[in-house]
Amino acid sequence: ANIEAMGNAITAISKGMTGSFLQTPTASVVNRLVANSPDLTFAERDQVQSYLQAQSTGGYAPASGQIVGILKQMKETMEKNLAELTAQESDAVASFSAMKSAKQKEIAAATASIEEKTQQAGDLAVRIVQLKDDKKDTADSLAADTGYHAELEKSCKEQVVEYDEIVKSRSEELVAISDTIKVLNDDDALELFK
């Protein structure tokens, strides 16, 4: 809008229609731009403002060629600044797009990692439950085996006692048989049976 207003002012002043131009809202925009332009020297600013005021009051005004030159210089500076800002904005947009793409990739990777870790956590939770069940089953089995072991020890002790009694009884029987055989083989017994 400011560049367009400056172009309209240059056209109007070049064609010698300054009076009718000064009655438009565009003239106040140009006057404000001139008053606030950091690119103009104080003398140039004063010269343009004097020209615009003189044309509106009908007083003396400097040559319009110098004014058109100053305004063209301002317009060129404004266009150059606009081009630079547009290029910077385009670079910023491209940089933002690249960063956005990179961040989206990071987010996707992080999301995949979170899903993987969640899956691992779920698998581990299931495995822990299974291991706890296995531990309980093993503890129950151990208790049953311990009870069976105690019964076996008791049974073994009883069988050892029984076996000792059998061995003792057998030994006594063997001694008795041996004594009987000795008696029967004795010469006195031989005569008895003759």
Salt bridges, closest charged atoms under 4 A:
GLU79 OE2 - LYS75 NZ 3.74
GLU106 OE1 - LYS103 NZ 3.58
ASP140 OD2 - LYS136 NZ 3.39
GLU153 OE2 - HIS149 NE2 3.56
